[in-house]
Amino acid sequence: MNTFKITNITNFLGKRDVKANSILDIEYIDNMTKKLITIKPNESIYLTIPSLPLSVHRLRVKNLITVAVISETELATMQETLKPKKSSDTKSKIPKKVVEMKTEEEVVEMKTEEEAVEKYSTGKRKTTKKETDEE
């Protein structure tokens, strides 16, 4: 069984090309069942099958995909890089809740500001009256 990396390269075609940025379908047989995979532009898939199917050969001849054989060690290293690493220092990374301590002076200033706002605001909107000349 070989592992193949199949990459859709239709995004590199000219914008006036018929197959530019097209989604490609690959059909292959796995354990006596026919399967279909769709590949978007600039997307890669990995297939582990004994030989390349005919649909892959057709697309490769038309220069719509690239095919590369991947060894088992390369595949294992790629899978390790994709997995998120678990760290034992999860407790140290959690930010602690920060509480600001206010001094007595700040509390007094806040109270005086609130009192000033209450003292001068009447709750009604003040408007200026226009004086008109009646002659």
Secondary structure, DSSP 4 states (H G I P E B T S, - for coil): -EEEEEEE-GGGS-TTSTTTT--EEEEEEETTEEEEEEE-TT-EEEEEESS--HHHHHHHHTTSEEEEEE-HHHHHHHHHHHSPPP-S-HHHHSPPPP-PPPPHHHHHHHHHHHHHHHHH--SSPP-PPPP----
